[in-house]
Amino acid sequence: MKTVTQNPADDSLDRALRTQSEMRKRWLYILPAVFITYSLAYLDRTNYGFGAAAGLAQTLNISSSRSALLGALFFFGYFLFQIPGAAYARRRSARRLIFFALLSWGILASLTGVIRNFWLLAVDRLLLGAAESFILPAMLILLTNWFTRAERSRTNTILLLGNPVTLIWMSAATGYLIHALGWQMTFIVEGLPAVLWGFVWLFVIRDKPADAAWMSENTRTQLSQQLEREQWLLPQVANMKSALRNPSVIWLCVQYFFWSIGNYGFVLWLPSVIQKGAARGIAITGLLSGVPYAVAIVFMLLVSHYSDRSFRRKRFVWPFLMLAGACFLGSYLTAAHSFWWAYGFLVFAGSCLYAPFGPFFAIVPEMLSKNVAGEVTAVVNSCGALGGFVGTWFVGLLAAYTGNSRAGFLFMSISLIIAGVIILCLRGPTNDTLTTLPVGSRHPDTSSPRKPEPTP
């Protein structure tokens, strides 16, 4: 009887193909769930703008400035709990934290359509912001546990695509739901999916490759080793106190504050601006509001692809923020003369606002070691929440006092140009072309961590 022995080269090829196939499964198991979760968060975060446009202030008999405060209180709550949430996600479980957040914000979002008292509604909006504050830092920590540097801008972008994609269908669906059911029932209907999805999330997602039953032991080991090798390239940071003394971290916080002034002011007040300018009703307002986000999706995918391909981050952030600021200025200059010219500038401004999110959120984990990167991302995002509070409240306040949107868009224009200048002038490891240690490299001396060297 003959014994057939398998060629070692064929066996090695089979293992490599199996590993490659299992690596691709990460994109099918992790990213759709991440995308849907962030989409639901953004739905319950931004439908307030449509409620305001549909007459929330008149129904509750509150002033325009109080309505603007209700929209802004979300971001104050969003600011409060991000850092402890990120610490829990890193030390314990991002999966369980996000499950809790889904249940909490779904219930609180639905209550927005039930509560009639201003102060109770203010508390509800504050707690809604607190519940959603866990999501972005925990999601980014989860993605760094599963994906490498060469994939980071694209995976961040798929997560953050939940923002413009949601705003496209939400803009149309919420407009028609408000037309058919009223703004109160719309809030209730749009809050319930988050509660149901929470149980799907808990079933599908695992915190790290070691917990994934759908990956072989060999693949889990290879992925974990590659992620660990990438950590060797980073300067080691002892604790959060040391990280917060890093000038680049401070400037990123300031930069994201100004970026978020423009971003959230744009998202929450665009429907009201379009409704007043076009005078076509809330349904067509929803359709017109969706156009900037459709264009933004294309921009985000292209920018993240080329950022990962070139291993560069900064150069894919600051030009788009400058362009967004210039377009807001164009909208400011043309708003008094032509709605459609002003609207065209807003379409391009919105697209440029979203384009650089993927590369931007890749900066911190490629600048700092993982023992602090999650919490530092939370600090940066918390400063963005403060910017969102200022942008939402102050843009609404300017509209209430001036009777038009022009002053608000000038304010957002200046904020975005400042944000672009800060990123342009940022110094540190983010200027380097990123590299990854080859497989089989020995662990470098941890007493003198090696930084990636630029390649031509």
C-alpha positions as CSV (number, residue, x, y, z in Angstrom):
1,M,0.0,0.0,0.0
2,K,1.4,3.4,-1.0
3,T,1.5,6.2,1.4
4,V,0.9,9.6,-0.1
5,T,2.7,12.5,1.6
6,Q,1.5,16.0,1.2
7,N,4.0,18.5,-0.3
8,P,5.0,20.9,2.6
9,A,4.8,23.8,0.1
10,D,1.2,22.9,-0.7
11,D,0.4,22.6,3.0
12,S,1.9,26.0,3.7
13,L,-0.1,27.5,0.8
14,D,-3.3,26.0,2.1
15,R,-2.7,27.4,5.6
16,A,-1.9,30.9,4.1
17,L,-5.1,30.8,2.0
18,R,-7.1,29.8,5.0
19,T,-5.6,32.5,7.1
20,Q,-6.3,35.1,4.4
21,S,-9.9,34.0,4.2
22,E,-10.4,34.2,7.9
23,M,-8.8,37.7,8.0
24,R,-11.4,38.8,5.4
25,K,-14.1,37.5,7.7
26,R,-13.3,40.3,10.1
27,W,-14.7,42.8,7.6
28,L,-17.9,40.7,7.4
29,Y,-18.4,40.0,11.1
30,I,-17.2,43.1,12.8
31,L,-17.7,46.1,10.4
32,P,-21.4,45.6,9.5
33,A,-22.3,45.5,13.2
34,V,-20.2,48.5,14.0
35,F,-21.7,50.4,11.1
36,I,-25.3,49.7,12.1
37,T,-24.7,50.5,15.7
38,Y,-23.1,53.9,14.9
39,S,-25.9,54.6,12.4
40,L,-28.5,54.1,15.1
41,A,-26.6,56.4,17.5
42,Y,-26.5,59.1,14.9
43,L,-30.2,58.7,14.1
44,D,-31.2,59.4,17.7
45,R,-28.6,62.1,17.9
46,T,-29.6,64.2,15.0
47,N,-33.3,63.8,14.4
48,Y,-33.7,66.7,16.9
49,G,-33.0,69.1,14.1
50,F,-36.0,67.8,12.2
51,G,-38.2,68.1,15.3
52,A,-37.1,71.7,15.7
53,A,-37.9,72.4,12.0
54,A,-41.3,70.7,12.4
55,G,-42.4,73.0,15.2
56,L,-41.1,71.5,18.5
57,A,-40.7,74.9,20.0
58,Q,-44.3,75.9,19.1
59,T,-45.8,72.6,20.4
60,L,-44.0,72.9,23.7
61,N,-44.5,76.6,23.8
62,I,-40.8,77.4,24.3
63,S,-38.6,80.1,22.8
64,S,-36.2,79.6,19.9
65,S,-33.2,80.1,22.3
66,R,-34.6,77.3,24.6
67,S,-35.0,75.0,21.6
68,A,-31.4,75.7,20.7
69,L,-30.4,74.9,24.3
70,L,-32.2,71.5,24.2
71,G,-30.3,70.6,21.0
72,A,-27.0,71.7,22.7
73,L,-27.5,69.9,26.0
74,F,-27.0,66.5,24.3
75,F,-23.4,67.5,23.7
76,F,-22.8,68.6,27.3
77,G,-24.0,65.1,28.4
78,Y,-21.8,63.6,25.6
79,F,-18.8,65.4,27.1
80,L,-19.2,64.1,30.7
81,F,-18.7,60.3,30.5
82,Q,-16.4,59.6,27.6
83,I,-13.2,59.2,29.5
84,P,-14.5,56.7,32.1
85,G,-16.4,54.9,29.3
86,A,-13.2,54.5,27.3
87,A,-11.3,53.3,30.4
88,Y,-13.9,50.6,31.0
89,A,-13.9,49.6,27.3
90,R,-10.1,49.2,27.4
91,R,-9.8,47.4,30.7
92,R,-13.0,45.4,30.7
93,S,-15.2,45.1,27.6
94,A,-16.2,47.5,24.8
95,R,-18.8,44.9,23.8
96,R,-20.8,45.0,27.1
97,L,-20.4,48.8,27.3
98,I,-21.9,49.3,23.9
99,F,-24.8,46.9,24.7
100,F,-25.7,49.0,27.8
101,A,-25.5,52.2,25.7
102,L,-27.8,50.9,23.0
103,L,-30.5,50.0,25.5
104,S,-30.1,53.3,27.4
105,W,-30.1,55.7,24.5
106,G,-33.0,53.9,22.7
107,I,-35.2,54.4,25.7
108,L,-34.1,58.0,26.3
109,A,-34.5,58.9,22.6
110,S,-38.1,57.6,22.6
111,L,-38.9,59.6,25.7
112,T,-38.0,62.8,23.8
113,G,-41.3,62.3,22.0
114,V,-43.3,61.7,25.2
115,I,-42.1,64.4,27.6
116,R,-43.9,67.7,27.5
117,N,-42.1,69.6,30.3
118,F,-39.1,71.7,29.2
119,W,-36.9,70.9,32.2
120,L,-37.6,67.2,32.1
121,L,-36.9,67.2,28.3
122,A,-33.6,69.0,29.1
123,V,-32.6,66.3,31.6
124,D,-33.6,63.6,29.0
125,R,-31.4,65.2,26.3
126,L,-28.5,65.5,28.7
127,L,-28.8,61.8,29.7
128,L,-29.1,60.8,26.0
129,G,-25.8,62.5,25.3
130,A,-24.2,60.7,28.3
131,A,-25.5,57.3,27.0
132,E,-24.2,57.9,23.5
133,S,-20.8,59.3,24.8
134,F,-19.6,55.7,25.2
135,I,-20.0,54.7,21.6
136,L,-17.2,56.3,19.5
137,P,-14.3,55.8,21.9
138,A,-15.4,52.2,22.6
139,M,-15.9,51.5,18.9
140,L,-12.4,52.8,18.0
141,I,-10.9,50.7,20.8
142,L,-12.7,47.7,19.5
143,L,-11.4,48.3,15.9
144,T,-7.8,48.7,17.1
145,N,-8.2,45.2,18.7
146,W,-9.1,43.7,15.4
147,F,-7.5,45.7,12.5
148,T,-3.9,46.7,11.7
149,R,-2.4,50.1,10.8
150,A,-2.7,49.4,7.0
151,E,-6.5,49.0,7.5
152,R,-7.1,51.6,10.1
153,S,-8.3,54.6,8.1
154,R,-10.7,52.4,6.1
155,T,-12.2,50.7,9.1
156,N,-12.6,54.0,10.9
157,T,-14.3,55.3,7.8
158,I,-16.7,52.4,7.6
159,L,-17.6,53.1,11.3
160,L,-18.1,56.8,10.6
161,L,-20.0,56.2,7.4
162,G,-22.8,55.5,9.8
163,N,-23.0,59.3,10.1
164,P,-23.6,60.5,6.5
165,V,-25.4,57.3,5.4
166,T,-27.9,57.6,8.3
167,L,-28.4,61.3,7.6
168,I,-29.3,60.4,4.0
169,W,-32.1,58.0,4.7
170,M,-33.0,59.7,8.0
171,S,-33.4,63.0,6.2
172,A,-35.9,61.5,3.8
173,A,-37.6,59.0,6.2
174,T,-37.8,61.4,9.2
175,G,-39.2,64.2,7.0
176,Y,-42.0,61.9,5.8
177,L,-42.6,60.3,9.2
178,I,-43.0,63.8,10.8
179,H,-45.4,64.7,7.9
180,A,-47.5,61.5,8.6
181,L,-47.2,61.0,12.3
182,G,-46.0,64.3,13.9
183,W,-42.6,64.9,15.5
184,Q,-43.5,63.3,18.9
185,M,-44.4,59.9,17.4
186,T,-41.4,60.1,15.1
187,F,-39.0,60.3,18.1
188,I,-40.7,57.3,19.7
189,V,-40.6,55.1,16.5
190,E,-36.9,56.0,15.8
191,G,-35.7,55.2,19.3
192,L,-37.0,51.6,19.5
193,P,-34.6,50.0,16.9
194,A,-31.6,50.7,19.2
195,V,-33.1,48.6,22.0
196,L,-33.7,45.6,19.7
197,W,-30.3,45.9,18.0
198,G,-28.6,45.8,21.4
199,F,-29.3,42.1,21.8
200,V,-28.0,41.3,18.2
201,W,-24.8,43.2,19.0
202,L,-24.2,41.1,22.1
203,F,-24.7,37.9,20.2
204,V,-22.5,38.8,17.2
205,I,-19.5,40.8,18.6
206,R,-16.5,39.7,20.5
207,D,-13.9,42.0,22.2
208,K,-10.8,40.5,20.6
209,P,-9.6,37.8,18.2
210,A,-8.9,35.4,21.1
211,D,-12.6,35.2,21.8
212,A,-13.7,34.6,18.2
213,A,-14.9,31.0,17.5
214,W,-15.0,31.7,13.7
215,M,-11.2,32.1,13.5
216,S,-8.7,29.3,13.8
217,E,-6.1,29.3,16.5
218,N,-3.3,29.9,13.9
219,T,-5.1,33.0,12.5
220,R,-5.9,34.4,15.9
221,T,-2.2,34.1,16.9
222,Q,-0.9,35.7,13.7
223,L,-3.3,38.6,14.0
224,S,-2.5,39.2,17.7
225,Q,1.3,39.0,17.0
226,Q,1.0,41.5,14.1
227,L,-1.0,44.0,16.3
228,E,1.6,43.6,19.1
229,R,4.5,44.2,16.7
230,E,2.9,47.5,15.7
231,Q,2.8,48.5,19.3
232,W,6.6,48.1,19.5
233,L,7.0,50.9,17.0
234,L,5.3,53.5,19.3
235,P,6.9,55.6,22.0
236,Q,5.8,54.0,25.3
237,V,3.7,56.3,27.5
238,A,3.5,55.6,31.2
239,N,0.0,56.9,32.0
240,M,-2.7,59.4,31.0
241,K,-0.9,62.2,32.9
242,S,2.1,61.8,30.7
243,A,0.0,61.6,27.5
244,L,-1.9,64.8,28.3
245,R,1.4,66.7,28.6
246,N,2.1,65.8,24.9
247,P,1.7,69.1,22.9
248,S,0.3,67.2,20.0
249,V,-2.5,65.8,22.2
250,I,-3.4,69.3,23.4
251,W,-3.5,70.7,19.9
252,L,-5.7,67.8,18.6
253,C,-8.2,68.6,21.4
254,V,-8.3,72.3,20.4
255,Q,-8.5,71.4,16.7
256,Y,-11.4,68.9,17.2
257,F,-13.3,71.5,19.3
258,F,-13.3,74.0,16.3
259,W,-14.0,71.2,13.8
260,S,-17.1,70.1,15.8
261,I,-18.4,73.7,16.0
262,G,-18.8,73.6,12.2
263,N,-19.8,69.9,12.0
264,Y,-22.6,69.8,14.5
265,G,-23.9,73.3,13.8
266,F,-24.2,72.2,10.2
267,V,-26.0,68.9,11.0
268,L,-28.6,70.2,13.4
269,W,-29.5,73.4,11.7
270,L,-29.3,72.5,8.0
271,P,-32.9,71.3,7.9
272,S,-34.2,74.6,9.3
273,V,-32.1,76.6,6.9
274,I,-33.3,74.7,3.9
275,Q,-37.0,74.8,5.0
276,K,-36.8,78.6,5.4
277,G,-34.9,79.1,2.1
278,A,-36.8,76.7,-0.1
279,A,-40.2,77.2,1.5
280,R,-41.3,73.7,0.2
281,G,-42.3,72.0,3.4
282,I,-40.7,69.5,5.8
283,A,-40.8,66.5,3.4
284,I,-38.7,68.2,0.6
285,T,-36.5,69.6,3.4
286,G,-35.5,66.0,4.2
287,L,-34.6,65.2,0.6
288,L,-32.6,68.4,0.1
289,S,-30.8,67.8,3.5
290,G,-29.7,64.3,2.3
291,V,-27.7,65.5,-0.8
292,P,-24.6,66.8,1.1
293,Y,-24.2,63.4,2.9
294,A,-24.5,61.4,-0.3
295,V,-21.6,63.3,-1.8
296,A,-19.7,63.0,1.6
297,I,-19.9,59.1,1.4
298,V,-17.9,59.2,-1.9
299,F,-15.3,61.7,-0.4
300,M,-14.9,59.6,2.8
301,L,-14.2,56.3,0.9
302,L,-11.7,57.9,-1.5
303,V,-9.8,59.8,1.2
304,S,-9.6,56.7,3.5
305,H,-8.4,54.5,0.7
306,Y,-5.6,56.9,-0.3
307,S,-4.6,57.6,3.3
308,D,-4.1,53.9,4.0
309,R,-2.4,53.4,0.7
310,S,0.1,56.2,1.4
311,F,0.3,55.6,5.2
312,R,-0.2,59.4,5.6
313,R,-2.9,61.1,7.8
314,K,-2.4,64.9,8.1
315,R,-2.3,65.7,4.4
316,F,-5.8,64.1,4.1
317,V,-7.3,66.2,6.9
318,W,-6.4,69.8,6.7
319,P,-7.2,70.6,3.0
320,F,-10.8,69.4,3.4
321,L,-11.4,71.5,6.5
322,M,-10.0,74.6,4.8
323,L,-12.3,73.9,1.8
324,A,-15.3,73.4,4.1
325,G,-14.6,76.7,5.8
326,A,-14.3,78.5,2.4
327,C,-17.7,77.0,1.3
328,F,-19.4,78.1,4.5
329,L,-18.0,81.6,3.7
330,G,-19.5,81.3,0.2
331,S,-22.9,80.3,1.6
332,Y,-22.7,83.3,3.9
333,L,-22.0,85.7,1.0
334,T,-24.7,84.3,-1.3
335,A,-27.5,83.4,1.2
336,A,-29.1,86.9,0.9
337,H,-29.2,86.7,-2.9
338,S,-29.8,83.1,-4.0
339,F,-31.0,80.1,-2.0
340,W,-29.7,77.7,-4.6
341,W,-26.2,79.2,-4.7
342,A,-26.0,79.1,-0.9
343,Y,-27.3,75.5,-0.9
344,G,-24.7,74.5,-3.5
345,F,-21.9,75.8,-1.2
346,L,-23.5,73.9,1.7
347,V,-23.5,70.6,-0.3
348,F,-19.7,70.9,-0.9
349,A,-19.1,72.2,2.7
350,G,-20.8,69.1,4.2
351,S,-18.9,66.8,1.9
352,C,-15.5,68.3,3.0
353,L,-16.5,68.2,6.7
354,Y,-16.9,64.4,6.6
355,A,-14.1,63.4,4.2
356,P,-11.2,63.4,6.7
357,F,-12.8,61.6,9.6
358,G,-11.1,58.2,8.9
359,P,-7.5,59.5,8.7
360,F,-8.1,61.9,11.7
361,F,-9.1,59.1,14.1
362,A,-6.2,57.0,13.0
363,I,-3.7,59.7,14.3
364,V,-4.0,59.0,18.1
365,P,-3.5,55.2,18.0
366,E,-0.5,55.7,15.7
367,M,1.0,58.3,17.9
368,L,0.5,56.8,21.4
369,S,0.7,53.3,22.9
370,K,-2.6,51.4,23.4
371,N,-2.5,51.8,27.2
372,V,-3.5,55.4,26.8
373,A,-4.7,55.7,23.2
374,G,-8.3,54.9,23.9
375,E,-8.6,57.4,26.8
376,V,-6.8,60.1,24.8
377,T,-9.2,59.5,21.9
378,A,-12.0,60.0,24.4
379,V,-10.5,63.3,25.6
380,V,-10.2,64.5,22.0
381,N,-13.8,63.5,21.3
382,S,-15.0,65.1,24.5
383,C,-13.5,68.4,23.3
384,G,-15.4,67.8,20.1
385,A,-18.6,67.4,22.2
386,L,-17.9,70.8,23.8
387,G,-17.5,72.2,20.3
388,G,-20.8,70.6,19.3
389,F,-22.4,72.2,22.3
390,V,-21.1,75.6,21.3
391,G,-21.8,75.1,17.6
392,T,-25.4,73.9,18.1
393,W,-26.3,76.4,20.7
394,F,-24.5,79.5,19.3
395,V,-25.5,78.9,15.7
396,G,-29.1,78.5,16.8
397,L,-28.8,81.6,19.0
398,L,-27.4,83.6,16.1
399,A,-30.3,82.5,13.9
400,A,-32.9,83.4,16.6
401,Y,-31.4,86.9,17.1
402,T,-30.7,87.8,13.5
403,G,-33.6,86.0,11.9
404,N,-31.4,84.3,9.3
405,S,-28.6,81.7,9.0
406,R,-25.9,84.0,7.6
407,A,-24.1,84.9,10.8
408,G,-24.1,81.2,11.9
409,F,-22.4,80.1,8.7
410,L,-19.8,82.8,9.0
411,F,-19.1,81.6,12.6
412,M,-18.7,78.0,11.3
413,S,-16.5,79.1,8.5
414,I,-14.0,80.8,10.8
415,S,-14.0,77.7,13.2
416,L,-13.2,75.3,10.4
417,I,-10.4,77.4,8.9
418,I,-8.8,77.5,12.4
419,A,-9.2,73.7,12.7
420,G,-7.5,73.2,9.3
421,V,-4.6,75.5,10.3
422,I,-4.0,73.6,13.5
423,I,-3.7,70.2,11.7
424,L,-1.4,71.8,9.1
425,C,0.9,73.0,11.8
426,L,0.8,69.8,13.9
427,R,4.2,68.4,14.6
428,G,5.2,64.9,15.9
429,P,5.0,61.3,14.8
430,T,1.9,62.0,12.7
431,N,4.3,63.5,10.1
432,D,6.0,60.1,9.5
433,T,5.1,57.5,7.0
434,L,3.9,54.6,9.1
435,T,5.6,51.2,8.9
436,T,5.0,47.8,10.4
437,L,7.7,45.5,11.6
438,P,8.0,42.4,9.4
439,V,6.9,39.0,10.6
440,G,9.6,37.3,12.6
441,S,11.1,40.5,13.9
442,R,12.5,40.3,17.4
443,H,11.1,42.5,20.1
444,P,13.1,45.7,20.3
445,D,14.6,47.0,23.5
446,T,11.6,48.5,25.4
447,S,13.9,50.9,27.2
448,S,14.4,52.7,23.9
449,P,11.3,52.2,21.8
450,R,11.8,52.6,18.1
451,K,9.7,55.0,16.1
452,P,8.8,54.3,12.5
453,E,11.2,55.8,10.0
454,P,9.9,57.7,7.0
455,T,10.3,56.0,3.6
456,P,10.9,57.9,0.4
